Amino acid sequence: MDSSDLITVDPDILGGTPVFKGTRVPVKTLFEYLEDNYTLDEFLECFPSVTREVACRALERSESALLDCAAA
């Protein structure tokens, strides 16, 4: 599963805000929930159109991107 399988950026969906593919849920909402000390399960309960697999993959990719930047 590559990034295009996880996230969509389309000017016709929320003005081009990156959303989880096949949903209208902004990716940043996942990070906001986690920053506000909600669990992944709580996020998934509030946004059932986002699967656990997709949310976990997005977090893994974010972790990899951050670690790559730190190593550079």
Phi, psi and omega per residue, in radians:
M1 nan 2.024 3.116
D2 -1.705 3.122 -3.050
S3 -1.009 -0.619 -3.127
S4 -1.200 -0.303 3.057
D5 -1.456 -0.217 -3.071
L6 -1.798 -0.728 -2.927
I7 -2.268 2.486 3.075
T8 -2.139 2.412 3.004
V9 -2.151 1.950 -3.071
D10 -2.437 2.180 -3.116
P11 -1.032 -0.360 3.125
D12 -1.512 -0.106 3.106
I13 -2.027 1.926 -3.141
L14 0.879 0.660 3.060
G15 1.124 0.434 3.116
G16 1.613 0.093 3.070
T17 -1.115 2.335 3.100
P18 -1.078 2.192 -3.136
V19 -2.193 2.787 3.023
F20 -1.136 2.312 -3.059
K21 -0.946 2.324 3.119
G22 1.423 0.120 -3.140
T23 -2.308 3.133 2.977
R24 -2.038 0.465 -3.118
V25 -1.667 1.989 3.111
P26 -1.091 2.417 3.111
V27 -1.038 -0.641 -3.112
K28 -1.081 -0.401 3.125
T29 -1.109 -0.652 3.081
L30 -1.033 -0.831 -3.119
F31 -1.167 -0.649 3.099
E32 -1.104 -0.742 3.103
Y33 -1.060 -0.833 -3.128
L34 -1.130 -0.673 3.092
E35 -1.112 -0.548 -3.138
D36 -1.563 0.298 3.058
N37 1.188 0.410 2.961
Y38 -1.455 2.690 3.103
T39 -1.512 2.893 3.062
L40 -1.060 -0.702 3.121
D41 -1.050 -0.695 3.117
E42 -1.144 -0.721 3.079
F43 -1.044 -0.846 -3.109
L44 -1.113 -0.589 3.094
E45 -1.157 -0.675 -3.137
C46 -1.342 -0.457 -3.094
F47 -2.249 1.254 -3.048
P48 -1.135 -0.222 3.098
S49 -1.320 -0.225 3.085
V50 -1.693 2.172 3.134
T51 -1.433 2.746 3.091
R52 -1.036 -0.738 -3.126
E53 -1.040 -0.796 -3.122
V54 -1.153 -0.749 3.130
A55 -1.103 -0.766 3.134
C56 -1.138 -0.697 3.105
R57 -1.107 -0.707 3.119
A58 -1.099 -0.722 3.117
L59 -1.169 -0.711 3.112
E60 -1.094 -0.744 3.130
R61 -1.148 -0.652 3.100
S62 -1.138 -0.729 3.112
E63 -1.070 -0.814 -3.139
S64 -1.058 -0.751 -3.139
A65 -1.105 -0.727 3.125
L66 -1.154 -0.746 3.141
L67 -1.176 -0.628 3.080
D68 -1.117 -0.708 3.121
C69 -1.158 -0.684 -3.124
A70 -1.181 -0.570 -3.123
A71 -1.355 -0.360 -3.083
A72 -1.348 nan nan
